[in-house]
Amino acid sequence: MSETRIDRRFRALKAEGRAAFVTYVMAGDPDLESALEIVKGLPAAGADIIEVGLPFTDPMADGPAIQQAGLRALASGTTLRKTLDLIAEFRKTDDETPIVLMGYYNPIYSYGVDRFLKDARAAGIDGMIVVDLPSEEDSELCLPARAAGFNFIRLATPTTNDRRLPKVLANSSGFLYYVSIAGTTGAAAPKPADVATALQRIRKATDLPIAVGFGIRTGAQAAEIAKIADGAVVGTALVEQVALGSDNKDAVKRVLDLAREISAGIRSVKKT
């Protein structure tokens, strides 16, 4: 594969001596216009990589906050096509920040894999995380996506043992997403000591950067993860700010304010 924006960003951050701040927000939440404003505002708020969630009716890996975000997005009329349009609009003013589409296979399958890859490339997507496609199904999307120049990013969990890990890593690129707790998104806070032990084991099997997510809510928690990982992923805490907003304008402000706080925590950690 040729180098992607994701590869370049992690290389630059390694040279800078800090971990990546990876944000997750749901396309179309609370509506398409506000979601675009959030995505456009995230780089200035400190996001190094943006994961854009693709709303789906049965998000089995997601906790209540992201489930509700998906329902709000679907109610606002968000589709896969409109999600791609949102990313294309973002690309008109930002050609540097990596964008990862995260979601489930059903909407992509219904859209058509070949059509999806063509349109995703045109929109400016760099990588994808498809939660419910294991490595045994690489021929469905992973291999065609890699051939089309996308990073295909896998999830590893506390239950991914040494026998399973090589299969998770097969055909992975960009970075590995380590799910720090067993359960759904936002269920609990990660324990840095446990994460450090897991990353030591995983690093023996791959040179990919490792970003850690699930349960990071504050700048202090993100800083602890930044000490041991190549990136910290924050999703639920940001998505919750949308629901807490008094209106859509306030929701956008809340998301970006929290992003700035978490970014400051990550940037406070310098690696040698």
C-alpha positions as CSV (number, residue, x, y, z in Angstrom):
1,M,0.0,0.0,0.0
2,S,1.1,3.6,-0.6
3,E,1.4,5.8,2.5
4,T,-1.9,7.2,3.7
5,R,-2.8,10.3,5.8
6,I,-3.0,8.0,8.8
7,D,0.5,6.7,8.3
8,R,1.9,10.2,7.8
9,R,0.1,11.5,11.0
10,F,1.5,8.7,13.2
11,R,5.0,9.2,11.8
12,A,4.8,13.0,12.5
13,L,3.5,12.4,16.0
14,K,6.3,9.9,16.7
15,A,8.8,12.5,15.6
16,E,7.0,15.1,17.8
17,G,7.2,12.7,20.8
18,R,3.5,12.4,21.7
19,A,0.5,10.2,21.4
20,A,-2.4,10.8,19.0
21,F,-5.7,12.1,20.0
22,V,-8.3,10.0,18.1
23,T,-11.9,11.3,18.3
24,Y,-15.1,9.5,17.5
25,V,-18.3,11.3,16.6
26,M,-21.5,10.1,15.0
27,A,-22.4,11.4,11.5
28,G,-25.7,13.2,11.5
29,D,-25.8,13.7,15.3
30,P,-27.7,15.8,16.3
31,D,-28.3,16.6,12.7
32,L,-26.1,16.7,9.5
33,E,-25.4,20.4,9.7
34,S,-24.3,20.3,13.3
35,A,-22.3,17.1,12.9
36,L,-20.4,18.8,10.0
37,E,-19.7,21.7,12.3
38,I,-18.3,19.4,14.9
39,V,-16.1,17.5,12.5
40,K,-14.8,20.7,11.0
41,G,-14.0,22.0,14.5
42,L,-12.3,19.0,15.9
43,P,-8.8,19.5,14.3
44,A,-8.5,23.0,15.8
45,A,-9.7,21.5,19.1
46,G,-6.7,19.1,19.0
47,A,-8.0,16.0,17.2
48,D,-5.2,14.2,15.3
49,I,-7.5,11.6,13.7
50,I,-11.2,11.7,13.4
51,E,-13.4,8.6,13.4
52,V,-16.8,9.2,11.9
53,G,-19.5,6.8,13.0
54,L,-21.9,5.4,10.4
55,P,-25.3,5.2,12.1
56,F,-26.8,1.7,12.2
57,T,-30.0,0.3,13.8
58,D,-28.2,-2.6,15.6
59,P,-24.8,-1.4,16.9
60,M,-23.9,-4.5,19.0
61,A,-20.5,-3.2,20.2
62,D,-21.8,0.2,21.4
63,G,-23.1,1.3,24.7
64,P,-26.3,3.4,25.3
65,A,-24.7,6.8,24.5
66,I,-23.5,5.8,21.1
67,Q,-26.7,3.7,20.4
68,Q,-28.7,6.9,21.1
69,A,-26.5,9.0,18.9
70,G,-27.1,6.5,16.1
71,L,-30.8,6.7,16.6
72,R,-30.7,10.6,16.6
73,A,-28.6,10.5,13.4
74,L,-31.0,8.1,11.7
75,A,-34.0,10.3,12.8
76,S,-32.3,13.3,11.2
77,G,-32.2,11.4,7.9
78,T,-28.5,10.3,7.9
79,T,-27.6,7.6,5.4
80,L,-24.3,6.2,4.2
81,R,-24.5,8.5,1.2
82,K,-25.1,11.5,3.3
83,T,-22.2,10.4,5.6
84,L,-19.9,10.4,2.6
85,D,-21.2,13.8,1.6
86,L,-20.4,15.1,5.1
87,I,-16.8,13.9,4.8
88,A,-16.5,15.3,1.3
89,E,-17.6,18.7,2.6
90,F,-15.1,18.5,5.4
91,R,-12.3,17.7,2.8
92,K,-13.0,21.0,1.0
93,T,-11.3,22.9,3.8
94,D,-9.1,20.1,5.4
95,D,-6.9,17.9,3.3
96,E,-4.6,16.8,6.1
97,T,-6.6,15.3,9.0
98,P,-7.1,11.6,8.6
99,I,-10.7,10.4,8.6
100,V,-11.7,6.8,9.6
101,L,-15.2,5.6,8.9
102,M,-16.3,3.3,11.8
103,G,-19.4,1.2,11.8
104,Y,-21.0,-2.1,10.7
105,Y,-21.0,-4.0,7.5
106,N,-24.8,-4.1,6.8
107,P,-25.0,-0.5,5.4
108,I,-21.9,-1.0,3.3
109,Y,-23.2,-4.4,2.0
110,S,-26.5,-2.9,1.1
111,Y,-24.8,0.1,-0.6
112,G,-22.6,-2.3,-2.6
113,V,-18.9,-2.8,-1.8
114,D,-17.5,-1.6,-5.2
115,R,-19.7,1.4,-5.2
116,F,-18.8,2.1,-1.6
117,L,-15.1,2.0,-2.1
118,K,-15.3,4.2,-5.1
119,D,-17.4,6.8,-3.3
120,A,-15.4,6.6,-0.1
121,R,-12.2,7.3,-2.0
122,A,-13.9,10.3,-3.7
123,A,-15.1,11.6,-0.4
124,G,-11.6,11.5,1.2
125,I,-11.8,8.7,3.7
126,D,-8.5,7.2,4.7
127,G,-9.4,4.1,6.6
128,M,-12.2,2.1,8.1
129,I,-13.1,0.1,11.1
130,V,-15.9,-2.4,10.5
131,V,-16.7,-3.9,13.8
132,D,-18.5,-7.1,12.8
133,L,-16.2,-8.3,10.0
134,P,-13.6,-10.7,11.5
135,S,-10.5,-11.7,9.6
136,E,-12.1,-14.9,8.4
137,E,-14.3,-12.6,6.2
138,D,-11.4,-10.5,4.7
139,S,-12.5,-11.2,1.2
140,E,-15.8,-9.4,1.8
141,L,-14.3,-5.9,2.3
142,C,-10.8,-5.9,3.9
143,L,-8.9,-7.1,0.9
144,P,-10.8,-5.0,-1.7
145,A,-10.4,-2.0,0.6
146,R,-6.6,-2.5,1.0
147,A,-6.3,-2.9,-2.8
148,A,-8.2,0.4,-3.2
149,G,-5.7,2.2,-0.9
150,F,-7.6,2.3,2.4
151,N,-6.2,1.4,5.8
152,F,-8.3,-1.5,7.3
153,I,-8.1,-1.1,11.1
154,R,-8.8,-4.0,13.4
155,L,-9.9,-4.2,17.1
156,A,-8.0,-6.2,19.7
157,T,-9.5,-6.8,23.1
158,P,-8.4,-8.1,26.5
159,T,-9.6,-11.6,25.4
160,T,-7.5,-11.6,22.2
161,N,-5.0,-14.2,23.1
162,D,-1.7,-15.1,21.4
163,R,-3.4,-17.6,19.2
164,R,-6.0,-15.2,17.9
165,L,-3.7,-12.1,17.7
166,P,-2.0,-13.0,14.4
167,K,-5.4,-13.4,12.7
168,V,-6.5,-10.0,14.0
169,L,-3.3,-8.4,12.7
170,A,-3.5,-10.1,9.3
171,N,-4.1,-7.5,6.6
172,S,-4.4,-4.7,9.3
173,S,-2.8,-1.4,8.6
174,G,-2.8,2.2,9.8
175,F,-3.1,1.4,13.5
176,L,-4.4,-1.3,15.8
177,Y,-7.4,-0.2,18.0
178,Y,-7.0,-1.8,21.4
179,V,-10.3,-2.1,23.3
180,S,-9.2,-1.6,26.9
181,I,-12.1,-3.2,28.6
182,A,-14.4,-6.2,28.0
183,G,-17.9,-4.8,27.2
184,T,-19.5,-2.1,25.2
185,T,-18.3,1.4,24.6
186,G,-18.3,3.7,27.6
187,A,-18.9,0.9,30.1
188,A,-16.0,1.6,32.4
189,A,-12.6,3.4,32.7
190,P,-9.5,1.6,31.6
191,K,-6.8,0.6,34.1
192,P,-3.5,1.9,32.8
193,A,-1.5,-1.0,34.5
194,D,-3.6,-3.6,32.7
195,V,-3.4,-1.7,29.4
196,A,0.4,-1.5,29.7
197,T,0.7,-5.2,30.2
198,A,-1.5,-5.9,27.2
199,L,0.4,-3.5,25.0
200,Q,3.7,-5.1,25.9
201,R,2.4,-8.4,24.6
202,I,0.8,-7.0,21.5
203,R,3.9,-5.0,20.5
204,K,5.9,-8.2,20.2
205,A,3.6,-9.2,17.4
206,T,3.3,-5.9,15.4
207,D,5.0,-2.7,14.5
208,L,1.6,-0.9,14.0
209,P,0.8,2.1,16.2
210,I,-1.6,1.1,18.9
211,A,-4.5,3.4,19.9
212,V,-6.4,2.6,23.1
213,G,-10.1,3.3,23.5
214,F,-13.3,2.6,25.5
215,G,-13.9,4.4,28.7
216,I,-11.6,7.5,28.4
217,R,-13.5,10.5,29.6
218,T,-11.2,13.2,30.9
219,G,-7.9,14.8,30.1
220,A,-6.3,13.1,33.1
221,Q,-7.4,9.7,32.0
222,A,-6.2,10.4,28.4
223,A,-2.8,11.5,29.7
224,E,-2.3,8.2,31.5
225,I,-3.1,6.3,28.3
226,A,-0.8,8.6,26.3
227,K,2.1,7.6,28.5
228,I,1.8,3.9,27.4
229,A,0.0,3.9,24.0
230,D,0.5,5.6,20.6
231,G,-2.9,7.1,20.7
232,A,-6.0,7.6,22.9
233,V,-9.5,7.2,21.4
234,V,-12.4,9.1,22.9
235,G,-15.9,8.6,21.7
236,T,-18.6,8.1,24.3
237,A,-17.6,11.1,26.4
238,L,-17.8,13.4,23.3
239,V,-21.1,11.9,22.0
240,E,-22.6,12.4,25.4
241,Q,-22.1,16.1,25.1
242,V,-24.5,16.2,22.2
243,A,-27.3,14.8,24.4
244,L,-26.4,17.3,27.2
245,G,-26.6,20.3,24.9
246,S,-29.5,22.7,25.5
247,D,-29.7,23.1,21.7
248,N,-27.7,22.1,18.7
249,K,-25.4,25.1,18.9
250,D,-24.7,24.3,22.6
251,A,-24.1,20.7,21.7
252,V,-21.4,21.6,19.2
253,K,-19.7,23.9,21.8
254,R,-19.8,21.2,24.4
255,V,-18.2,18.6,22.2
256,L,-15.4,20.9,21.1
257,D,-14.8,22.2,24.6
258,L,-14.3,18.7,25.9
259,A,-12.1,17.8,23.0
260,R,-9.8,20.7,23.9
261,E,-9.6,19.5,27.5
262,I,-8.7,16.0,26.5
263,S,-6.2,17.2,23.9
264,A,-4.5,19.2,26.5
265,G,-4.1,16.2,28.7
266,I,-2.6,14.1,25.9
267,R,-0.3,16.9,24.8
268,S,1.0,17.3,28.3
269,V,2.7,13.9,28.0
270,K,6.1,14.0,26.1
271,K,7.7,10.8,25.0
272,T,11.5,10.4,24.6
